[in-house]
Amino acid sequence: MAITRTIHMHDGPGGPFESMAVGDADAGLQPGILFFPNFFGTKEWDFAKAEVLAGLGYKVLVVDYYGQGKRGTDMESSGKLLQEFMADRALVKRRVLDALAELKALAGVDAGKLGTIGFCAGGKCVLDLARAGGDILAGVSFHGVYDPPPFPNASITAKLLICDGWNDKLNPPEAKVALCEELTAADVDWQFIAYSRTGHGFTANGTPLNEDRSFGFQPDTDRRSWAAMTAFLTETF
């Protein structure tokens, strides 16, 4: 197995975009996974995770949803980029659907077996792609954000796994329930796992867990949620 990284340039509103294709070029046709980063944008952490996914038998596209050269360097700069991006949910919808089209076009991707995972703002992208009717079979959100866009959803056909920190103040209990009610009303095949002693950003190794456990790395939850994702994708594909 020879897993490689290849810069994948693509256009669209706000572009050009510099995403990263990760996979084993010699493996033949494989399921494709869209990988949406957290609000810092694409970085080494994402590429390394994508290589782990590729080792499990997937072709992966790590999505640049901000635009080439637009990357967060700290909480403040990342927050500004995210605010600008999320200010127009119709644009978010367009970009995630465009990213799906780019994944389909990658060499070696089985266009009938597509999925997506996302972290933080990337989890919101996963949900918005499903809400937009993207033809994915599976979507996984890690400590995402749950507020729906201000326009009607398309028919959601994807199975969804939401991995959530119970102490996450960005998603208080009423937001968690609202998402589950939204997905139930849409007759979605969904799973929602809320982890105790866990807040937002529980996959962000290197970020200390704060005193009230509402933000920061939680190694047990990081491990358990990745295992849940692996089982979910294996069952789907």
N, C-alpha and C positions, 0 to 999 in steps of 0.2 A: 504494500500500500504506500503510495506516494502522494500525500496530501499537499496541495499547493494553494497559494494565494495569488489572485490575479485582480488588479484594479479594473473595475468595470465602470466606464463612463457612460452616462445617459443624460438626456435632455428632458425638459419639461418646465413648467412655470417656476421661476426662481432658480433654475439650473444655470450651468451644468451641475450634475451630481456625481460624486466620486464614491461609489459603493465598492465593496470587496467581495469577489466570488471565491469561495473556499470549497475544495473538494478533491476527490481522487479522480483525475481525468481518465485513468485507465479502468475505472470500475464499470463503465457502461452506463446504461439507463438506471437512474435512481430517483427516489422521491426528492422533491425540492422543498427547502425550508427558507422562508423569509425571516431574517433576524433583525428586529428593530431594537436599537440601542436605548440606553437611558438618556436623560436630557443633556448630557455632555456631548452627545453625538458619537460618531464612530471613533474607536480607539483600540489600542492593543488588547485590552481586556476582552472586547467583543470578538476580535479575530481569533484569540486563543480559545474562547468558548466555541466559536464556529468550527475550529479544527476538531474539538471533541465531538461535536455533532457529526462532522464529516466522517470521523472514525466509526460512528455508529451506522453509517451507510446512507448518508444524505448529501446532496449538493446544497450548499448554503449561500445565500446572498445577504451580506451584512449591509443594511440599507442606510445610505446617507440621505436623511430627510430634511436637512437644513440647506445643503448646497455646498459646492466645493469650497474648501478653505474656511467654512463656518463651523468652528468647534468651540465648545466651552472649555475654559481653563480653570474655572473655579465655580462655586455655587452662584455667584452674582452674574457672571457672564453667561453661564448655562441657563439660568433663569430668564435672562433677557431674550436669548435665542428662542427658548421654548415659548415664552409669552408671544413673541412675534409670530411664531409658527402656528400656535393654537388659536390665535385671534380670529382666524378664518377657518372654520371647520369644513367648509366646502373645499378649501384648498387642501386640507389634510386628507380628505376623501380622495381627491384627485391624485395626490402624491402616493398614497398607499396603493391605489389601483394601478398607477403607472409602475410602481415598484413590482407589483405582482406580474405585470406584463413582461418586465425585464427578467424576472426569475424564469418565467415560462420559456423565454428565448435562449436561456443559457444551454450550452452544449451539455448533453448527458442528463438533462432534467426530464423526468416523466411528467408531462403536463397534466396527466390525469391523477397525479398523486402529489398534491401541494399542501403545505401547511405553513404556519407562522408562529414565532415566539417573540416576546417582547418584554422589556424591563422598564419599569417606571413609565415615562412618557411613551416608551415603546409598547408597553402593555395597553395603553390607550389606543395606539395605532392598530394593535391586533384587534381590539374590539371594534374600532371604526371600520376596519377592513371587512370584518364579518357583517357589520351593520350595513355596509355598502353593497352586500351581496357578492363579495369576492368569491370566486369558485375554489375555495380552499376546503380541504376535508377536516382540518383540525387547526385550532388556535390555542395558544397557551400564553396567559398573562401572569408575569411575576411582579408583585407589588405595583400594579398598574393604577390608573385613575379611571373612574367609572362613569362620570357624567356623560349622558348621551348628547349627540349633536342636536342643534335646534331645527331639525327637519326630519321627516319620517324616514324610518329604516326601510331598506329593501328586505326581501325575504332572506333570513339568515339560514344558511344551509350547513354551516360548519359546526362540528362538535367543538365545545369550548371547555377548557380547564382554566380556572382562575385560582391562582395561589396567592393568598392574602395574609398579611400580618394583622392579627386582631387589634393590636394597639396602634395601628397606622392612623394618625390624625387627619391625613388627607382623605381617608375613607372611613369615617365614623360608622357605627353600626347601621344607621339609617341609609347610608350610601350603599353599604353592602347588600342590605335587604332590597333596596330599590333596583339594583342591578339584577339580582336574582328574580325579582318580580318582572322586570323587563324581559329577561330571557325566557321566563316561563310563559308569559303572554305571547311571545313569538314562537312558542313550541320548539325551543332549542334543546338539543341534547347537551346539557351542561353539567359541570361539576364545579363546586366551590369549596376550596379547602382553606379554612382560616386557622392559622397557627398561633398558639399561645406564646407569650413572652417574646413577641415579634412585632416589629413596626415596619415602616417604609424603608426601602433600600436594604432588605435583608440579604441580598446576594452580593452587596458591595463590600467585598473583603478589603480590609484596610481602613474602613470607616467604623470607629468605635460605636458600640451600642450605647445610647444615652441612658440617663438614670431611670427614666420612666419607660424605657424599652419601646419608644414610639418611632425611633429612627436609628438605623445602623445595622451593621453586619450581625447576623445570627447564624452561626455555623451549622447548628442542627437543622434549622429551617432551610438553609441553603441546600444542604445535602438531601433532605427529605423531599423538597419541592422538585429538585432536579431528577430524583428517582421517580417521582410521580409523573413528571413530564415524559421521561424515557418510556415508562410503561404505557402512557397514554398514546404516544406516537407509534410505538410498536403495535399496540392493539389496532390503531387506525389504519396503518399501512401494511 
